[in-house]
Amino acid sequence: MNGVSPVCQLFAGIDGESIGNCPFSQRLFMILWLKGVVFNVTTVDLKRKPADLHNLAPGTHPPFLTFNGEVKTDVNKIEEFLEETLAPPKYPKLAAKHRESNTAGIDIFSKFSAYIKNTKQQDNAALEKGLVKALKKLDDYLRTPLPEEIDANSTEEEKVSKRKFLDGDDLTLADCNLLPKLHVVKVKGGM
């Protein structure tokens, strides 16, 4: 980035007032915040989307991002772009060290969506069971010590991980992806 701070604007929301409960908007917000980038958030009212937004990103719904005037619309590609462009030493690396951290809890949101949107009473038990199984799998991953938590010189076996997040004690891209989705599960599911 040659020492120049980027001009970054995140377009998010649905009501023109708040970022809303969109896990994809929250994911990008978290990444930008963790990178330490100064950025503006423009909340978008989808019912009254201004003409300049139609021209900026035609046919696109939030979230999307402008970075030094360039429009980025795909959340996964935005994440990759930010990780590559906003790199050390000026910006922290957010990629997970452990590949498994990127896929931990990957199916929770889809299982929850299927469960919450289900209209067939006879399918509820199976869908709930699938969601609980996915949550249990995530819990098991979080409880299992990462390799660096295991002391090779110790005679005691590390039973439970003491880490704070998916990949250790620091938030990573894996957490930015999963935490907003878990928040939706918590709020919408009343958990």
Backbone torsions as a table, in degrees:
resi	resn	phi	psi	omega
1	MET	NA	-1.0	175.1
2	ASN	56.6	32.4	176.5
3	GLY	76.7	-4.5	179.3
4	VAL	-93.0	130.1	178.9
5	SER	-73.3	138.2	-179.8
6	PRO	-73.0	153.7	172.1
7	VAL	-98.2	113.1	-170.5
8	CYS	-128.5	133.7	179.3
9	GLN	-136.3	125.2	178.4
10	LEU	-101.0	124.9	176.4
11	PHE	-101.4	120.9	-173.2
12	ALA	-149.0	170.1	174.7
13	GLY	95.6	176.0	178.7
14	ILE	-133.4	-16.1	-173.8
15	ASP	-112.1	0.8	-179.9
16	GLY	79.0	0.7	-177.4
17	GLU	-121.7	-34.4	-175.7
18	SER	-133.5	162.8	177.8
19	ILE	-69.4	-21.6	175.0
20	GLY	77.8	-171.5	-176.5
21	ASN	-98.9	23.1	179.2
22	CYS	-74.8	114.3	-178.5
23	PRO	-64.4	-23.7	-179.8
24	PHE	-74.8	-40.3	174.6
25	SER	-63.8	-44.6	-179.9
26	GLN	-63.1	-37.9	177.9
27	ARG	-59.5	-48.9	-179.8
28	LEU	-66.6	-38.9	176.9
29	PHE	-57.7	-47.3	-179.8
30	MET	-61.4	-43.9	-178.7
31	ILE	-61.7	-48.2	-179.7
32	LEU	-62.3	-41.6	-180.0
33	TRP	-64.6	-45.6	179.7
34	LEU	-66.0	-32.2	177.3
35	LYS	-70.6	-18.7	-179.6
36	GLY	81.4	22.1	-179.4
37	VAL	-84.3	135.7	171.9
38	VAL	-79.8	123.9	-177.9
39	PHE	-144.0	158.1	176.4
40	ASN	-104.1	145.1	173.5
41	VAL	-110.0	125.3	174.6
42	THR	-109.4	115.5	178.6
43	THR	-81.6	139.3	-174.2
44	VAL	-113.3	133.5	172.5
45	ASP	-97.0	107.6	-175.6
46	LEU	-63.8	-24.8	179.3
47	LYS	-75.6	-28.6	-178.3
48	ARG	-129.0	51.3	-178.2
49	LYS	-63.6	117.7	-177.6
50	PRO	-61.7	154.3	-178.0
51	ALA	-58.7	-37.2	-178.7
52	ASP	-65.4	-29.2	175.3
53	LEU	-73.6	-37.8	174.9
54	HIS	-58.8	-41.3	179.9
55	ASN	-71.8	-34.1	-178.3
56	LEU	-68.6	-46.1	-178.0
57	ALA	-140.9	74.2	-176.4
58	PRO	-60.4	134.2	177.1
59	GLY	73.7	7.6	-177.1
60	THR	-109.0	139.2	173.0
61	HIS	-102.8	152.3	176.8
62	PRO	-59.3	153.4	6.2
63	PRO	-88.6	150.7	166.9
64	PHE	-148.5	170.3	-169.3
65	LEU	-136.9	142.6	165.5
66	THR	-109.9	133.6	-178.6
67	PHE	-128.8	109.5	-175.1
68	ASN	51.0	41.2	176.7
69	GLY	86.5	-10.0	-179.4
70	GLU	-92.7	129.4	-177.9
71	VAL	-85.1	132.4	176.5
72	LYS	-123.5	128.7	-173.1
73	THR	-119.4	-18.7	-178.1
74	ASP	-95.4	120.1	-173.4
75	VAL	-57.8	-45.5	-180.0
76	ASN	-63.7	-41.0	179.0
77	LYS	-70.6	-32.8	175.9
78	ILE	-63.2	-44.9	178.8
79	GLU	-58.2	-48.6	179.0
80	GLU	-60.5	-45.1	179.8
81	PHE	-59.6	-47.5	-179.0
82	LEU	-63.8	-40.2	-180.0
83	GLU	-66.6	-36.9	179.4
84	GLU	-76.5	-41.2	-174.2
85	THR	-80.0	-43.1	-179.6
86	LEU	-96.4	75.3	-170.9
87	ALA	-108.8	165.3	175.1
88	PRO	-59.7	153.4	10.6
89	PRO	-87.9	-14.8	-175.8
90	LYS	-72.4	-36.0	-176.7
91	TYR	-121.1	146.5	-179.0
92	PRO	-70.6	147.6	172.6
93	LYS	-79.7	129.4	-177.8
94	LEU	-108.8	-5.6	-179.6
95	ALA	-62.6	141.8	177.8
96	ALA	-69.6	145.6	177.5
97	LYS	-79.0	-29.4	-175.9
98	HIS	-108.2	120.3	-177.8
99	ARG	-53.3	-38.4	-177.6
100	GLU	-62.2	-27.6	179.8
101	SER	-64.2	-31.5	-179.6
102	ASN	-69.5	-25.2	-177.4
103	THR	-107.3	-4.0	178.5
104	ALA	-63.6	125.8	179.3
105	GLY	75.4	12.7	-173.0
106	ILE	-60.6	-29.3	-176.2
107	ASP	-100.4	1.9	-177.8
108	ILE	-61.3	-47.1	-175.3
109	PHE	-64.9	-40.9	179.2
110	SER	-68.4	-38.3	177.7
111	LYS	-65.8	-41.5	178.9
112	PHE	-65.4	-44.6	179.9
113	SER	-60.2	-43.4	178.2
114	ALA	-62.2	-41.5	-178.9
115	TYR	-66.9	-48.3	-174.3
116	ILE	-71.5	-29.4	-178.2
117	LYS	-91.2	-5.9	-177.1
118	ASN	-63.1	134.8	177.4
119	THR	-112.6	-3.6	-178.6
120	LYS	-100.7	107.5	-177.2
121	GLN	-51.7	-38.3	-177.0
122	GLN	-66.4	-17.2	-179.6
123	ASP	-93.7	-10.9	-174.5
124	ASN	-55.5	-48.5	-175.7
125	ALA	-61.1	-44.9	-179.2
126	ALA	-66.9	-40.7	179.4
127	LEU	-67.5	-40.2	177.5
128	GLU	-64.5	-41.4	178.6
129	LYS	-61.0	-41.6	178.0
130	GLY	-63.4	-40.5	178.2
131	LEU	-65.9	-46.2	179.5
132	VAL	-61.5	-39.9	178.4
133	LYS	-62.3	-42.7	179.0
134	ALA	-65.1	-41.0	177.7
135	LEU	-65.4	-39.8	179.1
136	LYS	-64.6	-40.2	178.9
137	LYS	-62.0	-41.7	176.5
138	LEU	-64.1	-44.6	179.0
139	ASP	-59.5	-43.0	178.3
140	ASP	-60.8	-42.6	179.1
141	TYR	-62.3	-44.3	-178.9
142	LEU	-66.6	-29.9	-180.0
143	ARG	-81.7	-22.9	-178.3
144	THR	-78.4	125.1	-179.4
145	PRO	-61.8	140.6	172.5
146	LEU	-74.6	158.3	-178.1
147	PRO	-51.0	-40.3	-178.1
148	GLU	-72.6	-11.1	176.6
149	GLU	-86.3	-10.3	-177.6
150	ILE	-95.3	122.8	179.6
151	ASP	-87.0	111.0	-177.3
152	ALA	-64.4	-24.5	-178.5
153	ASN	-90.3	-6.4	-177.5
154	SER	-86.0	145.4	175.5
155	THR	-86.9	-16.5	178.0
156	GLU	-85.1	142.6	177.4
157	GLU	-91.6	130.1	176.1
158	GLU	-68.5	118.2	-175.9
159	LYS	-88.8	-43.8	-175.2
160	VAL	-130.7	136.4	177.8
161	SER	-64.8	145.7	176.7
162	LYS	-109.8	8.1	-177.5
163	ARG	-68.8	158.0	-177.8
164	LYS	-90.2	-29.0	-173.5
165	PHE	-132.6	-177.9	-175.7
166	LEU	-55.0	-42.3	-170.4
167	ASP	-113.5	11.4	-179.0
168	GLY	143.0	-148.7	-176.7
169	ASP	-94.8	2.1	177.2
170	ASP	-120.2	145.3	175.8
171	LEU	-65.8	142.3	178.1
172	THR	-128.8	179.5	175.8
173	LEU	-58.4	-33.5	178.7
174	ALA	-60.5	-41.5	178.2
175	ASP	-69.3	-38.5	179.0
176	CYS	-62.2	-30.4	178.0
177	ASN	-78.2	-44.2	-172.4
178	LEU	-83.1	-42.5	-172.8
179	LEU	-59.0	-44.5	177.6
180	PRO	-62.0	-33.8	178.3
181	LYS	-69.9	-40.8	176.7
182	LEU	-64.3	-34.1	177.2
183	HIS	-63.3	-42.5	177.3
184	VAL	-61.9	-43.3	178.2
185	VAL	-59.5	-43.7	-179.2
186	LYS	-64.5	-47.8	-176.3
187	VAL	-71.4	-52.6	-176.6
188	LYS	-72.2	-31.4	-178.6
189	GLY	-87.3	-6.7	179.6
190	GLY	65.4	30.1	-177.1
191	MET	-89.1	NA	NA
